[in-house]
């Protein structure tokens, strides 16, 4: 789990940062825009496999002189990975690709790897959840000594994607043999598109209370802070910049001020240009809610 800070310290706040030019460059970029937390891809997110990560590159990241300035670093798994089906060529590729990313996280000292649970591809939610459980158990058994934890992300539920309802995430947590190796990431845009009305008066408080009832706050290790271009309950995954989408700033103000969420790292995945100016602006806005 990412390191946590007390509520009177600087918030663990940041964004998804590019690794163009080498993984260690992400630290320079993150610190440069004021991140105290950040998320990266450990390889190309739209490819199954990549060349092994050279030890020199891993050391450049772990031994970077500014590494201590970013107190929580998480990784996001590639988008091709799908643990919700079995018996296909892509099933085996998914297991190999995810295992490779877990090993890369280990090299980089990253303890949380965010993963979309997968798609059942028409087999149904119950079958898909059972399949995810079997695949996670297999990965855990094949790699018993890895410290990285799979962080299951709530999804918008687009198509046959699993994880749109809190009950689906809870079922995976309950079914996996080594549940201590799992965590949960709540994405605000995803849960809104999945039907949890964060935009309503008191909507954030109600949604997090429901998360606690169904999943349990003890499992929450990360927040993705995104506004939504897509409508409530649309099951469409479209992120927007804070205050520009349909969720509204009151939700993000509540999240920043909620004492129970103060120690949870908060990562922006909103649209941005190469200079990351939008992230700087969004982080300043979020920090202003604490003043």
PLY file of the C-alpha trace (Angstrom):
ply
format ascii 1.0
element vertex 291
property float x
property float y
property float z
element edge 290
property int vertex1
property int vertex2
end_header
0.00 0.00 0.00
1.29 3.52 -0.74
2.71 5.35 2.24
0.17 7.46 4.10
0.45 10.76 5.85
-1.44 12.37 8.70
-4.27 14.74 7.90
-2.24 17.83 8.91
0.53 17.10 6.37
0.65 17.91 2.69
-1.95 15.80 0.86
-0.70 12.87 -1.21
-1.75 14.41 -4.50
-0.54 14.09 -8.07
-1.26 12.79 -11.54
-0.47 10.13 -14.09
2.98 11.13 -15.34
4.58 10.13 -18.67
7.80 8.08 -18.70
9.01 9.33 -22.09
12.80 9.15 -22.11
13.01 6.50 -19.41
11.11 5.60 -16.28
13.28 7.80 -14.05
12.25 10.89 -16.01
8.78 10.54 -14.49
10.19 11.58 -11.13
11.63 14.77 -12.61
8.29 15.54 -14.25
6.27 14.70 -11.18
8.38 16.76 -8.80
8.51 19.53 -11.38
4.73 19.99 -11.29
4.41 19.57 -7.53
3.32 15.95 -7.19
3.57 14.31 -3.79
2.03 11.19 -5.38
2.08 9.95 -8.96
1.08 7.12 -11.23
3.03 5.69 -14.17
2.90 2.90 -16.71
5.80 0.48 -16.28
5.67 -0.38 -19.99
3.65 0.61 -23.06
0.05 0.36 -21.92
-1.24 -0.76 -25.33
1.26 -3.56 -25.92
1.29 -7.03 -24.42
5.01 -7.23 -23.80
8.17 -5.16 -23.74
11.89 -5.70 -23.48
13.09 -6.48 -19.94
13.61 -3.40 -17.78
17.39 -2.91 -17.49
18.64 -2.92 -13.93
20.39 0.39 -14.59
17.04 1.97 -15.49
15.41 0.51 -12.39
18.21 1.85 -10.18
17.95 5.27 -11.84
14.34 5.30 -10.64
14.76 3.84 -7.15
17.94 5.83 -6.42
16.79 9.07 -8.03
17.84 12.00 -5.80
14.27 13.36 -5.88
12.53 10.02 -5.31
11.78 10.85 -1.68
9.83 13.94 -2.73
7.12 11.71 -4.21
5.85 9.76 -1.25
3.38 7.51 -3.08
4.14 6.00 -6.47
1.68 3.58 -8.07
1.58 1.90 -11.46
-1.32 1.29 -13.81
-1.49 -2.01 -15.68
-1.85 -2.17 -19.46
-5.30 -1.89 -21.00
-5.09 -5.13 -23.01
-5.03 -7.31 -19.91
-8.28 -9.15 -19.24
-8.64 -11.59 -16.35
-12.38 -12.03 -16.95
-12.12 -14.81 -19.56
-10.25 -18.09 -19.90
-9.29 -20.56 -22.59
-8.25 -18.01 -25.20
-4.90 -16.89 -26.59
-5.41 -13.50 -24.97
-6.08 -15.17 -21.63
-2.58 -16.58 -21.48
-1.16 -13.30 -22.81
-3.01 -11.45 -20.06
-1.51 -13.62 -17.34
2.01 -13.32 -18.76
1.68 -9.58 -19.32
0.33 -8.89 -15.83
3.03 -11.07 -14.26
5.64 -9.10 -16.20
4.22 -5.82 -14.91
4.21 -7.15 -11.36
7.89 -8.03 -11.73
8.66 -4.58 -13.13
6.90 -3.00 -10.15
9.07 -5.12 -7.90
12.20 -3.81 -9.64
10.99 -0.23 -9.18
9.88 -0.62 -5.56
6.25 0.09 -6.51
3.77 -1.58 -4.18
0.43 -0.96 -5.96
-0.46 -1.99 -9.52
-3.86 -0.66 -10.59
-5.86 -3.12 -12.68
-9.24 -3.03 -14.39
-10.80 -6.36 -13.38
-11.58 -7.31 -16.97
-14.50 -8.13 -19.26
-16.66 -11.24 -19.19
-17.22 -10.91 -22.98
-20.83 -11.99 -22.72
-20.42 -14.88 -20.27
-22.14 -12.91 -17.53
-21.02 -11.08 -14.40
-21.02 -14.13 -12.12
-18.89 -16.17 -14.54
-16.57 -13.22 -15.11
-16.03 -12.59 -11.40
-15.29 -16.28 -10.81
-12.78 -16.18 -13.64
-11.01 -13.11 -12.21
-10.75 -14.87 -8.85
-9.18 -17.98 -10.41
-6.69 -15.91 -12.39
-5.65 -13.82 -9.41
-5.19 -16.96 -7.33
-3.03 -18.39 -10.11
-0.88 -15.25 -10.31
-0.47 -15.17 -6.54
0.50 -18.84 -6.46
2.99 -18.42 -9.31
4.59 -15.37 -7.65
4.27 -15.90 -3.90
7.09 -13.59 -2.85
6.22 -10.43 -4.76
5.35 -7.47 -2.53
3.31 -5.60 -5.14
-0.44 -5.67 -4.59
-3.02 -5.73 -7.34
-5.25 -2.68 -6.87
-8.65 -3.40 -8.41
-10.15 -0.30 -9.98
-13.84 0.49 -10.09
-14.99 0.79 -13.71
-17.70 2.57 -15.68
-19.10 -0.81 -16.76
-18.77 -0.10 -20.46
-19.76 -3.11 -22.56
-19.14 -6.29 -20.57
-16.56 -4.75 -18.22
-16.57 -6.00 -14.64
-16.23 -3.79 -11.58
-18.95 -1.20 -12.19
-20.85 -2.17 -9.05
-19.19 -2.26 -5.66
-20.65 -5.72 -5.14
-18.53 -7.09 -8.01
-15.30 -5.79 -6.46
-16.40 -7.12 -3.06
-17.06 -10.56 -4.55
-13.54 -10.69 -5.98
-12.02 -9.67 -2.65
-14.08 -12.26 -0.83
-13.24 -15.04 -3.28
-9.48 -14.65 -3.66
-7.50 -16.89 -1.34
-4.82 -14.31 -0.47
-6.99 -11.19 -0.20
-4.26 -9.32 1.69
-2.50 -8.99 -1.68
-5.42 -7.00 -3.10
-6.41 -3.35 -2.70
-9.05 -1.13 -4.31
-8.91 2.10 -6.31
-12.07 4.22 -6.62
-12.28 6.32 -9.79
-14.77 9.17 -9.44
-15.59 9.39 -13.16
-16.09 5.63 -13.36
-18.41 5.32 -10.39
-20.46 8.30 -11.62
-20.85 6.72 -15.07
-21.68 3.42 -13.34
-24.65 5.06 -11.62
-23.39 6.35 -8.26
-24.62 9.96 -8.17
-21.65 11.94 -6.90
-23.24 15.11 -8.29
-26.28 15.05 -6.01
-26.33 17.05 -2.75
-24.50 14.81 -0.30
-23.74 12.43 -3.16
-20.06 11.99 -2.32
-20.79 11.18 1.32
-23.51 8.73 0.28
-21.31 7.02 -2.30
-18.37 6.55 0.04
-20.70 5.28 2.77
-21.98 2.70 0.28
-18.40 1.78 -0.64
-17.64 1.25 3.04
-20.76 -0.86 3.54
-20.17 -3.12 0.54
-16.37 -3.24 0.17
-14.94 -1.68 3.32
-12.81 1.46 3.54
-9.91 -0.61 4.84
-9.44 -1.91 1.30
-9.30 1.55 -0.32
-5.71 2.49 -1.10
-6.05 4.94 -3.99
-8.40 7.52 -5.51
-8.52 8.53 -9.16
-9.81 12.10 -9.16
-11.57 12.70 -12.48
-14.61 14.64 -13.61
-16.88 12.93 -16.16
-17.89 13.95 -19.67
-20.33 11.03 -19.67
-23.72 11.19 -18.01
-24.72 9.56 -14.73
-25.37 5.87 -15.29
-24.26 6.04 -18.95
-21.60 3.35 -18.41
-19.33 5.34 -20.71
-15.73 6.00 -19.63
-14.90 9.61 -20.55
-12.77 11.68 -18.17
-12.95 15.47 -18.01
-11.03 18.21 -16.22
-12.28 19.14 -12.76
-15.23 21.50 -12.89
-15.67 20.99 -16.63
-17.66 17.75 -16.39
-20.95 16.63 -14.90
-19.84 15.69 -11.38
-19.21 19.20 -10.06
-16.62 20.73 -7.78
-18.59 20.15 -4.58
-17.73 16.45 -4.80
-14.00 17.08 -5.10
-14.13 19.65 -2.31
-15.79 17.05 -0.06
-13.21 14.41 -1.00
-10.29 16.70 -0.18
-11.81 17.68 3.17
-13.04 14.24 4.26
-10.91 13.14 7.23
-11.37 9.48 6.37
-9.78 10.08 2.95
-6.98 12.40 4.04
-4.31 9.69 3.98
-5.38 8.17 0.65
-3.23 9.14 -2.37
-5.25 11.05 -4.98
-4.27 10.83 -8.66
-5.55 12.93 -11.55
-6.16 11.20 -14.88
-7.71 14.19 -16.62
-6.94 15.53 -20.13
-3.63 17.40 -20.42
-1.00 18.68 -22.80
2.69 17.82 -22.92
3.63 20.50 -20.39
1.15 19.08 -17.82
-0.14 22.61 -17.10
-3.65 21.28 -16.62
-2.42 19.03 -13.81
-0.70 21.96 -12.10
-3.95 23.94 -12.25
-6.06 21.03 -11.01
-3.73 20.29 -8.09
-3.78 23.95 -7.08
-7.57 23.85 -7.14
-7.71 20.70 -5.01
-5.23 22.10 -2.48
-7.27 25.30 -2.26
-10.17 23.25 -0.89
-8.08 22.62 2.23
-7.53 26.30 2.96
0 1
1 2
2 3
3 4
4 5
5 6
6 7
7 8
8 9
9 10
10 11
11 12
12 13
13 14
14 15
15 16
16 17
17 18
18 19
19 20
20 21
21 22
22 23
23 24
24 25
25 26
26 27
27 28
28 29
29 30
30 31
31 32
32 33
33 34
34 35
35 36
36 37
37 38
38 39
39 40
40 41
41 42
42 43
43 44
44 45
45 46
46 47
47 48
48 49
49 50
50 51
51 52
52 53
53 54
54 55
55 56
56 57
57 58
58 59
59 60
60 61
61 62
62 63
63 64
64 65
65 66
66 67
67 68
68 69
69 70
70 71
71 72
72 73
73 74
74 75
75 76
76 77
77 78
78 79
79 80
80 81
81 82
82 83
83 84
84 85
85 86
86 87
87 88
88 89
89 90
90 91
91 92
92 93
93 94
94 95
95 96
96 97
97 98
98 99
99 100
100 101
101 102
102 103
103 104
104 105
105 106
106 107
107 108
108 109
109 110
110 111
111 112
112 113
113 114
114 115
115 116
116 117
117 118
118 119
119 120
120 121
121 122
122 123
123 124
124 125
125 126
126 127
127 128
128 129
129 130
130 131
131 132
132 133
133 134
134 135
135 136
136 137
137 138
138 139
139 140
140 141
141 142
142 143
143 144
144 145
145 146
146 147
147 148
148 149
149 150
150 151
151 152
152 153
153 154
154 155
155 156
156 157
157 158
158 159
159 160
160 161
161 162
162 163
163 164
164 165
165 166
166 167
167 168
168 169
169 170
170 171
171 172
172 173
173 174
174 175
175 176
176 177
177 178
178 179
179 180
180 181
181 182
182 183
183 184
184 185
185 186
186 187
187 188
188 189
189 190
190 191
191 192
192 193
193 194
194 195
195 196
196 197
197 198
198 199
199 200
200 201
201 202
202 203
203 204
204 205
205 206
206 207
207 208
208 209
209 210
210 211
211 212
212 213
213 214
214 215
215 216
216 217
217 218
218 219
219 220
220 221
221 222
222 223
223 224
224 225
225 226
226 227
227 228
228 229
229 230
230 231
231 232
232 233
233 234
234 235
235 236
236 237
237 238
238 239
239 240
240 241
241 242
242 243
243 244
244 245
245 246
246 247
247 248
248 249
249 250
250 251
251 252
252 253
253 254
254 255
255 256
256 257
257 258
258 259
259 260
260 261
261 262
262 263
263 264
264 265
265 266
266 267
267 268
268 269
269 270
270 271
271 272
272 273
273 274
274 275
275 276
276 277
277 278
278 279
279 280
280 281
281 282
282 283
283 284
284 285
285 286
286 287
287 288
288 289
289 290
